Amino acid sequence: REGGFALVTGDPGLGKSVLAELLGQQPGQTYVRAGAFVRSAHPETYLTPGGRLVIDGLDEVASTAIGGGVEAVLAQLSKIGNPPFILSSREADWRGAADRIKIEDDYAGKPVLLHLQPFDRDDARTFLAENFSTVDGDAILDHLSARGLEDIYKNPLTLKLMGEVAAADGALPNSRAQLFDRACRVMLKEENPRHQDAGHVRCSEDDLLLAAGAHCAAQLLCDRIGVFTGPFAQTPDGFSHLSE
């Protein structure tokens, strides 16, 4: 809406960044990564007169900023006159009422909250047809459904992974164990240029698989959402700290 502000949330892989980038290409809207925006000494350079900022990736700053990612973003927005904005956030990094109240205090109104929904089968079929023209989309979806793995095709990121495996191998492996093993090895490829200087890029495939296994074991055995790498005292509810 004209002059409005909104938050787009969703689980990892549902397409928040893709949506944010598309919105940022619309007239009068400017796309910016949350990390770059919070670090900038001149946030006004991102804003066009009468325009709206599309701020993507709250998780980039949520674990390190004092008061959380929303507070850090709002502090920058206040420096440039509280312009309209759209903010994308992983579900786990949106702190519900606490963050909503901060926005209402600064903007004297309620933000529009939008939640991305997972794919249904028709969505998944269309996605495969558009991105993997050489594979049989229905065969992949039938394969996953027959093994009780429908949740994999409901998420665009994991569905893309299945498409890559099928495109490389000609078909998906028969057993669940083989499927997950093949998928894990595809996932080890680091394609994000922002992570090329990270230490894990130089690790061997076996070391990465062992580390991922330890991470997942901690999540499953301890009933944790994930592993938090920020300051220990700021560990969110439901997470284990890396030091643990």
Long-range contacts (C-beta under 8 A, 24 or more apart in sequence): 1-112, 3-84, 4-84, 4-112, 5-84, 5-85, 5-86, 5-87, 5-103, 5-107, 5-109, 5-111, 5-112, 6-85, 6-86, 6-87, 6-111, 6-112, 6-113, 6-114, 7-86, 7-87, 7-88, 7-89, 7-94, 7-103, 7-111, 7-112, 7-113, 7-114, 8-86, 8-87, 8-88, 8-89, 8-114, 8-115, 8-116, 9-88, 9-89, 9-90, 9-91, 9-94, 9-113, 9-114, 9-115, 9-116, 10-90, 10-91, 10-115, 10-116, 11-90, 11-91, 11-116, 11-118, 11-155, 12-90, 12-157, 13-155, 13-156, 13-157, 13-158, 14-116, 14-117, 14-118, 14-155, 14-156, 14-157, 15-116, 15-156, 16-56, 16-88, 16-89, 16-90, 16-116, 17-56, 17-57, 17-88, 19-88, 19-116, 20-54, 20-55, 20-56, 20-57, 20-86, 20-88, 21-56, 23-54, 23-86, 24-54, 24-56, 28-52, 29-53, 29-54, 29-86, 30-54, 31-56, 32-56, 33-57, 33-60, 34-58, 34-59, 34-60, 34-61, 34-69, 34-73, 34-87, 35-60, 35-61, 37-73, 37-76, 38-65, 38-69, 38-72, 38-73, 38-76, 40-76, 43-76, 43-77, 43-79, 43-80, 44-79, 44-80, 47-80, 47-83, 51-83, 52-83, 52-84, 52-85, 52-86, 53-77, 53-83, 53-84, 53-85, 53-86, 54-85, 54-86, 54-88, 55-85, 55-86, 55-87, 55-88, 56-88, 57-88, 58-87, 58-88, 58-89, 58-90, 58-93, 58-94, 59-89, 59-90, 59-92, 59-93, 62-89, 62-93, 63-93, 63-228, 63-229, 63-230, 63-234, 64-230, 64-231, 68-95, 68-98, 68-99, 69-93, 70-94, 70-95, 70-99, 70-102, 70-103, 71-102, 74-102, 74-103, 74-106, 77-106, 78-106, 82-106, 82-107, 91-115, 92-225, 92-226, 92-236, 118-151, 118-154, 118-155, 119-153, 119-154, 119-155, 119-156, 119-159, 120-154, 121-153, 124-153, 124-154, 124-159, 127-156, 127-159, 127-160, 128-159, 128-163, 131-160, 131-163, 132-163, 132-164, 132-166, 132-167, 134-167, 135-163, 135-166, 135-167, 139-171, 140-166, 140-172, 143-171, 143-172, 144-172, 147-176, 147-179, 149-176, 149-179, 158-183, 161-186, 161-187, 184-209, 184-212, 185-209, 218-244
